[in-house]
Each structure stands twice: as structure tokens, then as C-alpha cells.
Amino acid sequence: MCGIFGCVLKRSEAAPLIRAGLKRLEYRGYDSVGEVTVHQRRLFIKKDSGKIDEVHKLHNLDDLPGRVGIGHTRWATHGAPYQANAHPHTDCQEELAVVHNGIIENFGELKAELVEAGHAFRSKTDTEVIAHLIEERLKEGLTLAEAACAAAKRLEGSYAIAVVSLKEPDKIVCARKESPLVVGLADDAAYCASDIPAFLPLTNKVVIVEDGELVIISDAECEIRKISDFKKVPREPEIIDWSPEMAEKQGYPHFMLKEIHEQPLRLRNTLRLQEQYLELMTTFLDRAGEVFLVACGTSYHACLAASYMFSKLALLATHPVIASEFVEQHGRSVNIDSTILVVSQSGETADTLSTVESSRQRAATVLGLTNVIGSTLTRVARVYVCQQSGPEIGVAATKTFTSQLSVLSQLALRLAKKRGKVSHVEIEELEEKLEQIPEIVETIIRLQEDKVKRLAKKYRGKRCFFFLGRGISSAAAMEGRLKLMEIAYIPSIAYPAGESKHGPISLIEKGFPVVFVCPKDETHKTIVSNIMEMKARGASIISVIEEGDEKIKALSDDYIEIPKGLPEVLSPIPAVVPLQLFAYYMAIENGCDPDKPRNLAKSVTVK
Ligand code: F6R
């Protein structure tokens, strides 16, 4: 998730405004920064790795001349965060420059084609292909907008791009597909940006650019066209009356809610990971003598779910272990045949990194799954995969959890294929369902959020909750409990449902709320018995069920429905979403700030 900002000004210099705009977008990514301006038939570019303030201190980003320019704050997806990979990227002649937010899935093929045609590449990014594609079309005599449109048609994946060129020095051309892009208009200026907060102090007159559209910005105006047929699209600007703080959260009252709603988009991004890294990691898992899945907190719950995925799909037994226990529990037995798949959103969690350290000392293979390229985990892991969730600001992990699950299920599926453990038909079905997951999550949020809000009102006075699930759903139950505890401060208990009768059931009395996660999988029959056990003792049953599950509906005091027909191994992704929402609204009901739970930090760097 990167941030882009551009401006065409009538009177003043663009560079200081671009830096200020990027600063307001820094929450979208902050490992590199760059700006380009157009002045007197030249492009002026400054870029480097580091946060905006660091790069500005070193290079003075404000002294680039000219009234037109674009800038970028990066969150690395392809290519490590170093200077050559920072945006903007230029064509061979340095006559045009591009900034980009998103992932170009077919950049490998496009790059090979462009190299064959004689283009020289300077970076390892997917973005650079866009500059060279536009260069090709400009050579044919197209206008900048036509050339950008032709290039956009060749791109697969997601993008919001902004382009400047010496050929049309008073313009910025932008295009978007599945990555955000907005335009701001003022009397003497026009802006483009990833998000409204970038230009909100300058104007509140906003034009929203839709998917599949291209926008030509010049002279305090903008013209929108469809990428498919280049036809003009009339659109009136809207007046936005958000405060800057609201704008940063895109109108949501909290980052946590924004991030819950962002999950469909983030899940789409996890389906566009670079094949070669997934394949490499699968090869390591395939060769391993034993596999540990190690993490803390929410990431540990992803590992727990993954252990079911690997076992059910690839027939690979793995050991999910809480990182702070790993050295005590397994430290001495780990050896050269052990493979440790370490999962850490931040890539900096101290307990997790100490596992890495001790395992490396014993010659084990360390693999990493993280959200932060450039983090310690990416430097010490033999192979790592970036989960592509974009920066998560809310302290409670939400979108990063579902992204982790998506990546882990893809790994399990690949391994199953490699080992020939699942039939072609089953693999195709799973792949098809995985593609549908973003839409399914979108549907759950759309249809169930109001209901969850009402449930939070109903159960707000309860002092303790139980969360139960069987099989892979026990991971979703544990995650639901962690969310409720950490942000609404309600003591809660989670167990695999079968275990609840070996002790915890003694807590149940009339009205005790028990949340059951029960998709219609192989555990359905037994979980019905567990629900009846609880109900017989007076518990209030709140269930997360598949649509049309009349049996559990009849046993429940309240239920939340998720779409039916989900394969068991993927079900925790949609099942956890109502539980995230429940925790959020319970926190609100209890007057807690969900973004800043007491005593917690986003990245726990002490042991
Ligand atoms: C809970 C939460 C924490 C983290 C844990 C591990 O909402 O965010 O439990 O999951 O501290 O953090 P990472 O994944 O960064 O290693």
C-alpha cells in the first residue's frame, strides 16, 4: 500500500506541496520516498529509501523547480526498499516519470517483452514496466493520455498511477484499477492523490475516480475517460466536509473499523503474490523433516489454522507453537532438518525473533511470512513472503490476520499439488473459492454489520464470554476471543469445543454468553452436541453459522450468517470477520478506544 500525490499549480512551486501531501499519506507506507517535477523541458527527480523526513533532510525535496509534479511514499511489494526501487520510475530517455500504488501481476512477461524490444531497466519494481510501456506508445505519436490508456490496458493486477511527461509538461495523467485515486480541485490548482487527506487542507472539492477510469489533470481542471474505450465520463465534484482526522480514516470513526472494511481489498492483493516466492517456500516445506509454525498473538492463531490446512490438504503434520515458548519447548531438539515458518505481521516481535535466532544457531531453515518488507524477519529468513496487507494502524490485528490466512492457505494448496495429495477437481474448486473470498467477506460486512451492532448493544453488560469452535474453527474462536479481550477489556475464554466439557463448562450458568463458530464442515454434528450441552445449562448461544443452517439457528439465541458452501480450510477467513466487528462494537458500547487499547503496543519488541 503506497501513497501517491501530484499537483498542477497555476502560480506556485509544486515540490513543497508534494512533500506536505506525501507526509499526510505516510500512514500508507514509509520505506522510501520520491518526487519528480517538470520544468523547462527537463524532469527533476529526487528519491531515496527512508522516511519522508529523513530523505528530505538528506536531499531537500523542496527545491525541485516547476509547477507540475508527482510524488510517492512507498511500502515495498516488489523489490527491496533501496534508492533504485523508490518511485518515480522513468522511461529510457528520462522523458516521462511514473508513480504507482498496487501490484502488476504480469510485470514479468511485460518486462521480458520490453527488454526484448531494447528497453533498459534500472529497478527491480513492477512499476517500471509502466514507464516503458507508455514510452513505446508515445513513440507512435499518441498523446500522453492515449499512451497511458494503451499501457493501462496491458496491465493485469491493481494500480493507481500518475504520469508526467516532457511531451505535455502541463499535465498529469492518472489511471486506476482497484487502488484508490481521488482528484482535488481548487481555483488555481488541481491535485491527485491516493486518499482525500493528502489534499484536504488545500481543497475540499473532490472528484472520485472510479475503477477502470483515466483522468487528465491540467489547469485546475480534470477530464475523466474510460480506459476501455477512451470515452469521456462527465462527473461533478463533491464537497467533502470531513475534518483532517476523519479524512485520514476515510470517514470511519476508527482505524480498526476502516481496516476491517478494507479486508476484501487486501485479500484481493494476497491473491496476487509473486509465484516464485510462494513456490520457493513450498519447496522448502516439502523437503522439511519437521515443520514448526511459530508466532505470537493473532499471528499464532493464523499458524494454528494453518496447521489444519497443511494437514488436511498436503497431509503435512506441522507444529504450531507460541513463539515465547518455542525455545523452552523445542529449542534443543531443533536441528538441520527442522523448518521453522515464522509468521509476524511486523517482522519485529522480540519473542518471534528469538525463535529465529535460536533456530538459526542450530542450522534450521527459517522461512518468514510478514507484512513489512525490510523488517528484521525479512533480513534473517531464508525465504520470505510479504502478505500485502498495507500498514495496519489499529493496534488490534484484523486485516493482517485474514491476509495471513489467505497466504497460508495458498501455501498449503501448492504443497498439496506438489505432493499430489489432492485431486485436480478439488484443487480447482478450492482455487475458485479462494478467488471468491474477498467478495464473500464484502457480503458479510454489508449484510451482517448492523446485526452485529445490535448484538453488541444486547450483550454489552456481560462480564465474561466463551468462544468455542471445533477443528479449524477453534482458531477463529480463539481470535474472536483475543479481539474482544484486548479492545473491549472483557475477560473471555476460548477452547476447542470438545475440550470445554473437561473443566470450563463449570463456569456456565443462566445467561452466560457462549459464541460458537460453526460452519457446516465435518465437525458440524459434534458441535451441535456441544451447543446442546451448553444450552442445557442455561447458556445464551450466539452462533456464527452458514446461511440456512436451520438446525443451529433453532438452538441459538442469536446468530450471524456467513455465505454457505465454503471449503472447511478457508472458512476461518470469513468466520472471523463478524467476530472482529463484534469486538469493535463491544469496545464502543463499553466506551473503550479500539485503536489504542491500554497497555498494548502495535509491535512488541521486548521479551
Ligand atoms: C492482537 C495483536 C497481537 C499481535 C502479536 C504478534 O490483535 O495484534 O497479538 O498479533 O503481538 O505481532 P506480529 O504479528 O507483528 O509478530
Boltz pocket constraint, residues with backbone or C-beta under 6 A from the ligand:
constraints:
  - pocket:
      binder: B
      contacts: [[A, 296], [A, 297], [A, 298], [A, 299], [A, 300], [A, 343], [A, 344], [A, 345], [A, 346], [A, 347], [A, 348], [A, 349], [A, 352], [A, 395], [A, 396], [A, 397], [A, 398], [A, 482], [A, 486], [A, 601], [A, 602], [A, 603], [A, 604]]
      max_distance: 6.0
